Amino acid sequence: MGLLTLLHLRRPNPWERPTLLDNLLSSPLQLLITILYQIILILRGHPFRPPRGRPPIRVVCLSDTHSRIPPNLSGVEGDLLIHAGDLTDDGSRESIQRQVDWIASLKFGEKVVVAGNHDGWLDPEWRGRRRGAGVDQQQGQEGGKDEEIEWRGVRYLQDEMVTLEFKGGRRLNVYGRSGVPRCGDDSHAFQYDRENHPWRGTIPEETDVLVTHTPPRFHRDLSLGCDGLLEEVWRVKPRLHVFGHVHWGHGREAVYYDECQRAYESLMARTGRGFIYDLVPSAAWTDAFNVVWYGVSSILWKWLMLGPGTNQGGLMANVAVMYGNTGKVKNPVTVVDL
């Protein structure tokens, strides 16, 4: 660990929040445009509003509980509860069952869960590796009754879509899938290589709510998310995309799948340039100009031509309740009205 890290001027690893010095040494241009881009999103207003004359569907979202029960969920009500993975720390069947029992006890009309990389028992390959290493033999033969999770009305989605019905005759198509870009050794589950991602053409086009454990790249992810998932999300354009995995990315971000967002993602993809390269005219300058140009144009078009309340965008939400890497579930749950 270097001196700058000891002085908290540089982050110790990519899973921690970058410091100001980290951002300046990486790319001052990216830092500036990221700040401007977030301001643009705020000025564009809410990406969508519930339909008029029909009851909203309240969706309560969380992830990365890691075997803990978040105290800030008490008293929160909604129509649909979503847990986007990492229910547990150790991935054992017993730990997963305890978390499922807790979720099942909550008073929500519908409950949806996907698995995370710490939920190993739900990954058949993870179980196979442990048996091959002589671990968990006491749990019985694979596929036996003692291996099954009792979901108790909780819907577990793994590469599956379900249509849920709510009051007022409203429906939501919810698709869920686990899987994260490789982030550790074989103790982690549902991993894949970045260059051989599993997302292409998998998400149904009629998906309203997408639930994954990994974030897409460049959105609430510390740049640790998945490029392949981002491409697939551009194809489908769900109204709400819920994920977790990168704890320090907690928060929500409007998405419009337009030229402003495209330019922003293109700029963020130009990694490793450094401070000096930002001073040299390049394609990064073009991306930065396009973010500002298309962003300002979209604000003027909305407020001068169309008026408030006309946005037709979506929302990405990193709903990790784990506060960074502190081991404490302090982040608030995320509530979205659809």
C-alpha positions as CSV (number, residue, x, y, z in Angstrom):
1,M,0.0,0.0,0.0
2,G,1.5,3.3,-1.1
3,L,1.8,6.5,0.9
4,L,-1.0,8.2,-1.0
5,T,-3.3,5.3,-0.1
6,L,-2.3,5.5,3.5
7,L,-3.1,9.2,3.5
8,H,-6.5,8.3,1.9
9,L,-5.6,10.3,-1.2
10,R,-5.8,7.3,-3.5
11,R,-8.3,4.4,-3.2
12,P,-6.8,1.0,-2.2
13,N,-8.7,-1.0,-4.9
14,P,-11.3,-0.6,-7.7
15,W,-14.2,-1.6,-5.4
16,E,-13.7,1.6,-3.3
17,R,-15.0,5.0,-4.3
18,P,-12.4,6.9,-6.3
19,T,-10.9,10.0,-4.6
20,L,-10.7,13.4,-6.2
21,L,-7.0,12.7,-6.9
22,D,-7.9,9.3,-8.5
23,N,-10.3,11.1,-10.8
24,L,-7.9,13.9,-11.7
25,L,-5.0,11.5,-12.5
26,S,-7.3,9.2,-14.5
27,S,-9.1,11.9,-16.6
28,P,-10.1,15.4,-15.6
29,L,-12.2,15.6,-18.7
30,Q,-14.2,12.5,-17.7
31,L,-14.7,14.0,-14.2
32,L,-15.9,17.3,-15.5
33,I,-18.3,15.7,-18.0
34,T,-19.7,13.3,-15.4
35,I,-20.6,16.2,-13.2
36,L,-22.2,18.1,-16.1
37,Y,-24.0,14.9,-17.2
38,Q,-25.6,14.4,-13.8
39,I,-26.7,18.1,-13.8
40,I,-28.3,17.6,-17.2
41,L,-30.2,14.6,-15.9
42,I,-31.5,16.6,-13.0
43,L,-32.6,19.4,-15.2
44,R,-34.4,17.0,-17.5
45,G,-36.8,16.1,-14.6
46,H,-38.4,12.8,-13.8
47,P,-37.7,10.2,-16.6
48,F,-41.3,9.0,-16.3
49,R,-44.5,9.3,-14.2
50,P,-47.2,6.8,-13.4
51,P,-50.1,6.8,-15.9
52,R,-52.8,9.3,-15.1
53,G,-56.1,7.9,-13.9
54,R,-54.6,4.6,-12.9
55,P,-53.1,3.5,-9.6
56,P,-49.3,3.6,-9.5
57,I,-47.4,0.4,-8.8
58,R,-45.0,1.0,-5.9
59,V,-41.8,-1.0,-6.3
60,V,-39.5,-1.4,-3.3
61,C,-35.9,-2.5,-4.2
62,L,-32.9,-3.7,-2.4
63,S,-29.9,-5.9,-2.8
64,D,-26.7,-7.0,-1.1
65,T,-28.1,-7.7,2.3
66,H,-25.3,-10.3,2.9
67,S,-27.2,-12.4,5.5
68,R,-28.3,-9.3,7.3
69,I,-31.8,-7.8,7.8
70,P,-31.8,-4.1,7.0
71,P,-33.6,-2.1,9.7
72,N,-34.6,0.7,7.3
73,L,-37.1,-1.6,5.6
74,S,-39.5,-1.7,8.5
75,G,-42.6,0.4,7.8
76,V,-41.9,0.6,4.1
77,E,-44.9,-0.6,2.0
78,G,-45.3,-1.4,-1.6
79,D,-46.9,-3.6,-4.2
80,L,-43.7,-5.3,-5.4
81,L,-40.5,-6.1,-3.5
82,I,-37.3,-6.8,-5.5
83,H,-34.1,-8.3,-4.1
84,A,-31.3,-8.1,-6.7
85,G,-28.9,-10.6,-5.3
86,D,-26.3,-11.3,-2.7
87,L,-28.8,-12.4,-0.1
88,T,-26.0,-14.1,1.9
89,D,-22.2,-14.0,2.7
90,D,-21.3,-17.7,2.6
91,G,-23.7,-18.9,-0.1
92,S,-24.9,-21.9,1.9
93,R,-28.4,-23.4,1.6
94,E,-29.2,-22.6,5.2
95,S,-28.2,-19.0,4.9
96,I,-30.2,-18.5,1.7
97,Q,-33.2,-20.2,3.3
98,R,-33.1,-17.8,6.3
99,Q,-33.1,-14.8,4.0
100,V,-35.9,-16.2,1.9
101,D,-37.9,-16.9,5.0
102,W,-37.4,-13.2,6.1
103,I,-38.4,-11.9,2.6
104,A,-41.5,-14.2,2.6
105,S,-42.6,-12.7,5.9
106,L,-42.7,-9.2,4.5
107,K,-46.1,-7.7,3.6
108,F,-45.8,-7.2,-0.1
109,G,-48.2,-8.5,-2.8
110,E,-45.4,-9.8,-5.0
111,K,-41.7,-10.6,-4.2
112,V,-39.0,-11.2,-6.7
113,V,-35.4,-12.4,-6.1
114,V,-32.4,-13.0,-8.3
115,A,-29.1,-14.5,-7.1
116,G,-25.8,-12.8,-6.7
117,N,-22.2,-14.0,-6.7
118,H,-22.4,-14.7,-3.0
119,D,-25.5,-16.9,-3.3
120,G,-23.5,-20.0,-4.4
121,W,-26.1,-22.7,-3.5
122,L,-28.3,-21.4,-6.2
123,D,-25.6,-22.0,-8.8
124,P,-25.4,-25.7,-9.9
125,E,-21.8,-25.2,-11.0
126,W,-20.8,-23.8,-7.6
127,R,-22.4,-26.8,-5.9
128,G,-20.6,-29.1,-8.2
129,R,-17.2,-27.5,-7.5
130,R,-17.8,-27.9,-3.8
131,R,-18.7,-31.5,-4.1
132,G,-15.7,-32.1,-6.3
133,A,-13.6,-30.7,-3.5
134,G,-15.3,-32.9,-0.9
135,V,-17.2,-30.0,0.7
136,D,-20.9,-30.2,1.8
137,Q,-21.2,-34.0,1.4
138,Q,-23.4,-34.0,4.4
139,Q,-26.1,-32.1,2.4
140,G,-27.1,-35.3,0.5
141,Q,-27.2,-36.1,-3.2
142,E,-27.7,-33.3,-5.7
143,G,-31.3,-32.7,-6.5
144,G,-32.5,-34.3,-3.2
145,K,-35.2,-32.7,-1.1
146,D,-32.8,-31.4,1.5
147,E,-31.1,-29.3,-1.2
148,E,-34.2,-27.5,-2.3
149,I,-35.0,-23.9,-1.2
150,E,-38.5,-23.4,0.1
151,W,-39.4,-20.2,-1.7
152,R,-42.7,-19.7,0.3
153,G,-44.3,-17.5,-2.4
154,V,-41.1,-15.6,-3.3
155,R,-40.5,-15.7,-7.0
156,Y,-36.9,-16.7,-7.9
157,L,-36.0,-15.7,-11.4
158,Q,-33.0,-17.1,-13.3
159,D,-33.2,-16.3,-17.0
160,E,-37.0,-16.1,-16.7
161,M,-39.7,-13.5,-17.1
162,V,-42.9,-13.4,-15.1
163,T,-46.0,-11.2,-15.7
164,L,-47.3,-9.8,-12.5
165,E,-50.8,-8.3,-12.0
166,F,-51.6,-5.4,-9.8
167,K,-54.6,-3.3,-8.7
168,G,-56.4,-1.4,-11.4
169,G,-55.7,-4.2,-13.9
170,R,-52.1,-3.1,-14.4
171,R,-49.4,-5.5,-15.3
172,L,-45.6,-5.6,-15.3
173,N,-43.3,-8.0,-17.2
174,V,-40.4,-8.6,-14.9
175,Y,-37.3,-10.4,-16.1
176,G,-34.5,-11.6,-13.8
177,R,-31.1,-13.2,-14.3
178,S,-28.0,-13.6,-12.2
179,G,-24.4,-13.4,-13.5
180,V,-21.5,-11.1,-13.0
181,P,-18.2,-10.4,-14.8
182,R,-15.5,-12.5,-13.2
183,C,-14.6,-10.8,-9.9
184,G,-12.9,-13.5,-7.9
185,D,-12.0,-17.1,-7.4
186,D,-14.3,-20.1,-7.5
187,S,-15.8,-19.2,-4.2
188,H,-17.9,-16.8,-6.2
189,A,-21.0,-18.0,-8.1
190,F,-22.6,-17.1,-11.5
191,Q,-19.3,-15.7,-12.9
192,Y,-18.5,-15.3,-16.6
193,D,-15.6,-13.8,-18.6
194,R,-16.2,-10.3,-19.9
195,E,-15.4,-11.2,-23.5
196,N,-17.8,-14.2,-23.4
197,H,-20.8,-12.6,-21.7
198,P,-24.2,-14.4,-21.7
199,W,-26.5,-11.4,-22.3
200,R,-26.8,-11.1,-26.1
201,G,-30.4,-11.6,-27.2
202,T,-31.5,-13.0,-23.9
203,I,-33.8,-10.3,-22.4
204,P,-37.3,-10.3,-23.8
205,E,-38.2,-7.1,-25.6
206,E,-41.5,-6.7,-23.7
207,T,-39.6,-6.5,-20.4
208,D,-40.8,-3.6,-18.2
209,V,-38.6,-4.3,-15.2
210,L,-35.2,-5.8,-15.5
211,V,-33.5,-7.3,-12.4
212,T,-29.8,-8.3,-12.6
213,H,-27.1,-8.5,-10.0
214,T,-24.4,-6.8,-12.0
215,P,-24.8,-3.2,-13.1
216,P,-24.4,-2.3,-16.8
217,R,-21.1,-0.5,-17.5
218,F,-20.8,3.2,-16.8
219,H,-24.0,3.5,-14.7
220,R,-23.7,3.4,-10.9
221,D,-20.9,0.9,-11.2
222,L,-17.5,2.5,-10.6
223,S,-16.8,1.2,-14.2
224,L,-17.0,-2.4,-12.9
225,G,-20.2,-3.2,-14.7
226,C,-20.8,-5.3,-17.8
227,D,-20.5,-3.9,-21.4
228,G,-22.5,-6.8,-22.8
229,L,-25.4,-6.1,-20.4
230,L,-25.3,-2.4,-21.4
231,E,-25.7,-3.4,-25.1
232,E,-28.6,-5.6,-24.3
233,V,-30.3,-2.9,-22.2
234,W,-30.0,-0.5,-25.1
235,R,-31.8,-3.1,-27.3
236,V,-34.7,-3.6,-24.8
237,K,-34.9,-0.3,-23.0
238,P,-36.7,-1.4,-19.9
239,R,-38.6,1.2,-17.9
240,L,-36.8,0.2,-14.7
241,H,-33.5,-1.7,-14.3
242,V,-32.6,-2.8,-10.8
243,F,-29.2,-4.1,-9.8
244,G,-26.6,-4.1,-7.0
245,H,-23.2,-5.8,-6.6
246,V,-21.1,-2.6,-6.5
247,H,-21.9,-1.3,-3.1
248,W,-20.5,2.2,-3.5
249,G,-22.6,2.7,-6.6
250,H,-25.8,2.9,-4.6
251,G,-28.2,5.4,-6.1
252,R,-30.5,6.0,-9.1
253,E,-29.9,7.5,-12.5
254,A,-32.3,8.5,-15.3
255,V,-31.6,7.0,-18.8
256,Y,-33.0,8.1,-22.1
257,Y,-31.1,5.9,-24.6
258,D,-30.4,9.0,-26.8
259,E,-27.4,10.7,-28.3
260,C,-26.5,12.4,-25.0
261,Q,-26.3,9.1,-23.2
262,R,-24.4,7.5,-26.1
263,A,-21.8,10.2,-26.1
264,Y,-21.4,10.0,-22.3
265,E,-20.9,6.2,-22.4
266,S,-18.4,6.6,-25.3
267,L,-16.4,9.1,-23.3
268,M,-16.4,6.9,-20.2
269,A,-15.1,4.0,-22.3
270,R,-11.9,5.9,-23.1
271,T,-10.1,4.7,-20.0
272,G,-6.5,5.0,-19.0
273,R,-5.8,8.3,-20.9
274,G,-4.4,10.2,-18.0
275,F,-4.2,14.0,-17.3
276,I,-1.8,14.8,-20.2
277,Y,-3.8,13.1,-22.9
278,D,-6.9,15.2,-22.0
279,L,-5.0,18.3,-23.1
280,V,-4.5,16.9,-26.6
281,P,-7.5,17.3,-29.1
282,S,-9.0,13.9,-29.7
283,A,-12.2,11.9,-30.1
284,A,-12.7,12.3,-26.4
285,W,-13.2,16.0,-26.9
286,T,-15.9,15.2,-29.5
287,D,-17.6,13.0,-27.0
288,A,-17.5,15.7,-24.4
289,F,-18.9,18.3,-26.7
290,N,-21.7,16.0,-27.8
291,V,-22.7,15.3,-24.2
292,V,-23.1,19.0,-23.6
293,W,-24.7,19.8,-26.9
294,Y,-27.3,17.0,-26.9
295,G,-27.8,17.5,-23.1
296,V,-28.6,21.2,-23.4
297,S,-30.7,20.6,-26.5
298,S,-32.8,18.0,-24.6
299,I,-33.4,20.4,-21.7
300,L,-34.5,23.2,-24.0
301,W,-36.7,20.8,-26.0
302,K,-38.4,19.5,-22.9
303,W,-39.0,22.8,-21.1
304,L,-39.6,25.2,-24.0
305,M,-41.4,22.9,-26.5
306,L,-43.0,20.0,-24.7
307,G,-43.3,21.2,-21.1
308,P,-42.8,19.2,-17.9
309,G,-44.1,15.7,-17.5
310,T,-43.4,14.6,-21.1
311,N,-40.3,12.5,-20.5
312,Q,-40.2,9.0,-21.9
313,G,-37.1,7.6,-20.3
314,G,-36.2,4.9,-17.9
315,L,-34.5,4.5,-14.5
316,M,-31.4,2.6,-13.5
317,A,-31.1,1.9,-9.8
318,N,-28.2,0.4,-7.9
319,V,-30.1,-0.7,-4.8
320,A,-27.3,-2.2,-2.6
321,V,-28.2,-1.6,1.0
322,M,-24.6,-2.5,2.1
323,Y,-22.8,0.7,2.9
324,G,-19.7,0.3,0.8
325,N,-17.4,-2.4,2.2
326,T,-18.1,-1.5,5.8
327,G,-20.3,-4.6,6.6
328,K,-23.2,-2.4,7.6
329,V,-26.6,-2.3,5.9
330,K,-27.1,1.5,6.1
331,N,-28.1,2.5,2.6
332,P,-31.9,3.2,2.3
333,V,-34.1,0.9,0.2
334,T,-35.1,2.4,-3.2
335,V,-38.8,3.1,-3.9
336,V,-40.0,3.7,-7.4
337,D,-43.6,4.4,-8.5
338,L,-44.4,2.9,-12.0
